[in-house]
Amino acid sequence: MLFAILPALMAAATPSAIAPKETAIPFVGSQGVLDWRAAGDDTLYVRGYDGRWYFVRTMGPCPRLRDALSLGFGTSALGQLDRHGTILAQGSLCPVDSVTLTAAPPARKKGKP
């Protein structure tokens, strides 16, 4: 019986099954961000001034995120964007749920902005 459970426990401990570690995007309050791209109504990719890409998820749908021409960021006292921050998208204030490091966003399809 133990041998039947052991593979399942080992699979649960593999790196692919572990959730990404929460982090913060540094210097957003003072320098802003280099780039950003909406990935959905509640997700976006943000490239910080450190050159790294981050995946940001909001606590719920952010209605104007996909169509926003610019974004504002509510940061911590240290000027970093973390899971306690907010995103301002054309008048919609969207609380951040999580910030994790990620690879660059997928390339945009031709004909799509």
C-alpha positions in Angstrom: 0.0 0.0 0.0 2.8 2.4 0.8 4.4 1.8 -2.6 1.1 2.8 -4.2 1.1 6.1 -2.4 4.8 7.0 -2.7 4.7 7.8 -6.5 1.8 10.2 -6.0 3.6 12.0 -3.1 6.8 12.3 -5.2 4.8 13.7 -8.2 3.2 16.3 -5.9 6.7 17.4 -4.8 8.1 18.0 -8.3 9.0 21.5 -9.3 6.2 21.7 -11.9 3.6 21.1 -9.2 4.9 23.8 -7.0 3.3 27.2 -7.4 5.5 30.1 -8.5 7.0 32.1 -5.6 5.5 35.5 -4.9 7.8 38.5 -5.5 7.7 42.2 -6.0 8.6 44.4 -9.0 11.2 46.9 -7.7 11.4 50.6 -8.5 7.9 50.9 -10.0 7.1 53.9 -7.8 10.2 55.9 -8.9 11.0 54.6 -12.4 7.8 53.1 -13.7 8.0 50.0 -15.9 9.7 49.4 -19.2 6.8 47.5 -20.9 3.5 45.8 -20.1 1.0 43.6 -22.0 -2.5 42.5 -20.9 -2.9 38.8 -21.0 -6.6 38.7 -20.0 -9.2 40.6 -18.0 -7.4 39.9 -14.8 -3.8 39.2 -15.9 -0.9 41.1 -17.4 2.8 40.8 -18.1 5.0 43.6 -16.7 8.7 44.3 -17.6 10.4 46.0 -14.7 13.4 48.3 -14.9 15.5 45.4 -13.8 14.7 43.9 -17.3 12.8 40.9 -15.9 9.2 40.0 -16.8 6.6 39.5 -14.1 3.1 38.0 -14.3 0.6 40.0 -12.4 -2.9 38.7 -11.5 -5.6 41.0 -10.2 -8.2 40.0 -7.5 -10.9 40.0 -10.1 -11.7 41.2 -13.6 -10.2 44.6 -14.4 -12.7 45.8 -17.0 -10.5 48.2 -18.9 -7.2 46.4 -18.6 -7.2 44.9 -22.2 -8.0 48.3 -23.9 -6.0 50.6 -21.7 -3.5 52.9 -23.5 -1.6 53.5 -20.2 -1.6 52.1 -16.7 -1.0 53.5 -13.3 0.5 51.5 -10.4 -0.3 51.9 -6.7 2.9 50.7 -5.0 4.1 50.0 -1.4 6.0 52.6 0.6 9.2 51.1 -0.8 8.0 51.9 -4.4 7.6 48.3 -5.4 4.5 46.6 -6.9 3.5 43.5 -4.9 0.4 41.7 -4.1 -0.8 44.6 -1.9 -0.6 47.1 -4.8 -3.2 48.3 -7.3 -3.4 48.8 -11.0 -5.2 51.8 -12.4 -6.6 51.1 -15.9 -8.5 54.0 -17.4 -10.4 54.9 -14.2 -10.7 51.3 -13.0 -8.8 50.6 -9.8 -7.8 46.9 -9.7 -6.2 45.3 -6.5 -3.3 43.0 -7.3 -3.6 39.4 -6.1 -0.2 38.1 -7.0 3.1 39.0 -8.7 5.5 36.2 -9.9 8.6 36.1 -12.1 7.9 34.7 -15.6 9.4 34.4 -19.0 8.7 37.0 -21.7 5.1 37.0 -22.9 4.2 35.1 -26.0 4.7 36.9 -29.2 1.7 38.8 -30.5 0.0 37.4 -33.6 0.3 39.4 -36.8 -2.6 41.9 -37.2 -3.3 42.0 -33.4 -2.2 45.1 -31.4 
